[in-house]
Amino acid sequence: MYALRPSGYSSPSPRSVEVVATDLSPTMIEQLIARADRLERKVDARVMDREPLAFADGAFDHVVLHLILAVLPDPLARACEVGRVLKPGGSVSVFDKFVPDDASPSVRCRAVDLFTNALFHDFTRKLGPMVEAGGLVVRKPEKAIFDFFTIAIAEKPAHTPPMTRSGAK
């Protein structure tokens, strides 16, 4: 997960935004730090294991979920945590593999999922229910890369509190 918050400038630019990155893998964090150093970019990179996220409520303006929701054992818990740490009116960029919300997984997809789900990945997840669990609203879903991936922007309404995993406010 990458999260962004302004660092005191009135107009965000790549250098005026504070970047916080988390990953379960210390190796991934080490690689991220090395790349940030090469780019002369300050990043607060942390090894963090799932939930709860070690950030205050409303700490971030924007969160990036890149290839994470399909591999987490409990993506609804992550969505709820993202909703919690996101400021009202904030946004989330999501890039991952999802079944369209209005469709059922194909036979091929379910067959592949029998193997991949046991190892690392669930090919049958839908984006809509996940972001809704976090009190978020999908604004711009688009298919990408042979319609295999979804790119979406979700927003946290300025007036709605995040929902819990059970769906209660």
C-alpha positions as CSV (number, residue, x, y, z in Angstrom):
1,M,0.0,0.0,0.0
2,Y,1.2,3.5,-0.8
3,A,-0.4,6.4,0.9
4,L,0.0,10.1,0.2
5,R,-0.5,13.2,2.2
6,P,0.5,16.8,1.6
7,S,3.6,18.0,3.3
8,G,2.7,21.6,3.8
9,Y,2.5,23.0,0.2
10,S,-0.6,24.6,-1.2
11,S,-0.3,22.8,-4.5
12,P,0.8,19.2,-4.5
13,S,3.6,18.2,-6.8
14,P,5.7,15.0,-6.9
15,R,8.2,16.6,-4.5
16,S,5.7,18.3,-2.2
17,V,3.8,15.1,-1.4
18,E,4.8,12.8,1.5
19,V,4.9,9.2,0.4
20,V,4.3,6.3,2.9
21,A,4.7,2.8,1.6
22,T,4.0,-0.5,3.4
23,D,4.6,-4.1,2.5
24,L,4.7,-7.4,4.4
25,S,8.0,-8.3,2.9
26,P,11.2,-6.7,4.3
27,T,12.9,-7.4,1.0
28,M,10.3,-5.4,-0.9
29,I,10.7,-2.5,1.5
30,E,14.5,-2.7,1.1
31,Q,14.1,-2.6,-2.7
32,L,11.7,0.4,-2.4
33,I,14.1,2.3,-0.2
34,A,17.0,1.6,-2.7
35,R,14.9,2.9,-5.6
36,A,13.8,5.9,-3.7
37,D,17.4,6.7,-2.9
38,R,18.4,6.4,-6.6
39,L,15.6,8.8,-7.4
40,E,16.5,11.1,-4.6
41,R,13.0,10.7,-3.2
42,K,12.2,10.6,0.5
43,V,9.8,7.7,1.3
44,D,8.6,6.5,4.7
45,A,8.8,2.8,3.9
46,R,7.5,0.4,6.6
47,V,7.2,-3.4,7.0
48,M,3.6,-3.8,8.1
49,D,1.6,-6.9,8.5
50,R,-2.0,-6.5,7.3
51,E,-4.5,-5.1,9.8
52,P,-4.8,-2.8,11.6
53,L,-2.7,-0.3,9.8
54,A,-0.5,1.7,12.1
55,F,-1.9,5.1,11.1
56,A,-4.4,7.5,12.6
57,D,-7.9,7.9,11.3
58,G,-8.0,10.3,8.3
59,A,-4.2,10.4,7.9
60,F,-4.1,10.2,4.1
61,D,-5.4,12.1,1.1
62,H,-4.8,9.3,-1.3
63,V,-4.0,5.6,-1.1
64,V,-2.7,3.4,-3.9
65,L,-3.6,-0.3,-3.8
66,H,-1.4,-2.0,-6.4
67,L,-1.8,-5.7,-6.9
68,I,-2.8,-6.3,-3.3
69,L,-6.5,-6.9,-2.9
70,A,-6.5,-10.1,-4.9
71,V,-3.8,-11.7,-2.7
72,L,-4.7,-10.7,0.8
73,P,-6.5,-13.4,2.9
74,D,-9.0,-10.8,4.0
75,P,-9.4,-8.0,1.5
76,L,-12.5,-6.6,3.2
77,A,-10.5,-5.9,6.3
78,R,-7.9,-4.0,4.2
79,A,-10.7,-2.0,2.5
80,C,-12.1,-1.1,5.9
81,E,-8.7,0.0,7.1
82,V,-8.1,2.0,3.9
83,G,-11.5,3.7,4.5
84,R,-10.4,4.4,8.1
85,V,-7.0,6.0,7.3
86,L,-8.4,8.0,4.3
87,K,-9.6,11.5,4.9
88,P,-13.2,12.3,4.0
89,G,-13.1,13.4,0.4
90,G,-9.9,11.4,-0.2
91,S,-9.4,8.9,-3.0
92,V,-7.9,5.4,-3.7
93,S,-6.3,4.2,-6.8
94,V,-6.7,0.4,-7.3
95,F,-5.0,-1.8,-9.9
96,D,-5.6,-5.5,-9.7
97,K,-7.5,-8.5,-11.2
98,F,-11.2,-8.6,-10.5
99,V,-14.3,-10.2,-11.9
100,P,-16.7,-7.5,-13.0
101,D,-19.2,-6.7,-10.3
102,D,-22.2,-7.5,-12.5
103,A,-20.8,-10.9,-13.7
104,S,-20.1,-14.3,-12.3
105,P,-16.6,-15.8,-12.6
106,S,-16.3,-17.9,-15.8
107,V,-15.8,-21.7,-15.6
108,R,-12.2,-21.2,-16.7
109,C,-11.7,-18.5,-14.0
110,R,-13.1,-20.8,-11.3
111,A,-10.9,-23.7,-12.5
112,V,-7.7,-21.6,-12.4
113,D,-8.7,-20.2,-9.0
114,L,-8.8,-23.8,-7.5
115,F,-5.0,-23.8,-7.9
116,T,-4.0,-20.1,-7.5
117,N,-6.2,-19.4,-4.5
118,A,-4.5,-22.1,-2.5
119,L,-1.1,-20.6,-3.4
120,F,-1.3,-16.9,-3.7
121,H,-4.2,-15.4,-5.6
122,D,-8.0,-15.3,-5.7
123,F,-9.3,-14.7,-9.3
124,T,-12.9,-14.6,-8.3
125,R,-13.0,-11.4,-6.3
126,K,-15.1,-8.4,-7.2
127,L,-14.0,-4.8,-6.6
128,G,-17.4,-3.2,-5.7
129,P,-18.1,-5.2,-2.5
130,M,-14.5,-4.6,-1.3
131,V,-14.5,-0.8,-1.6
132,E,-18.1,-0.6,-0.3
133,A,-16.9,-2.4,2.9
134,G,-14.5,0.5,3.4
135,G,-17.2,3.1,2.9
136,L,-15.8,4.0,-0.5
137,V,-17.5,4.6,-3.8
138,V,-16.0,3.5,-7.2
139,R,-15.9,6.4,-9.6
140,K,-13.9,5.3,-12.7
141,P,-13.4,1.6,-13.2
142,E,-11.7,0.6,-16.4
143,K,-10.4,-2.7,-17.8
144,A,-6.8,-2.8,-18.8
145,I,-4.2,-5.2,-20.3
146,F,-6.4,-7.5,-22.3
147,D,-9.3,-6.9,-19.9
148,F,-7.5,-9.0,-17.3
149,F,-6.8,-6.1,-14.9
150,T,-9.0,-3.4,-13.5
151,I,-7.9,0.2,-12.8
152,A,-10.3,2.2,-10.7
153,I,-10.5,5.3,-8.6
154,A,-12.6,5.1,-5.5
155,E,-13.5,8.0,-3.2
156,K,-14.4,8.4,0.4
157,P,-17.5,10.6,0.6
158,A,-16.9,13.8,2.6
159,H,-19.9,13.1,4.8
160,T,-20.0,9.3,5.3
161,P,-18.1,7.4,8.0
162,P,-16.3,4.2,6.9
163,M,-18.2,1.0,7.4
164,T,-17.1,-2.0,9.4
165,R,-16.5,-5.5,7.9
166,S,-20.0,-6.4,8.9
167,G,-21.4,-3.5,6.9
168,A,-22.6,-1.5,9.9
169,K,-21.6,2.1,10.2
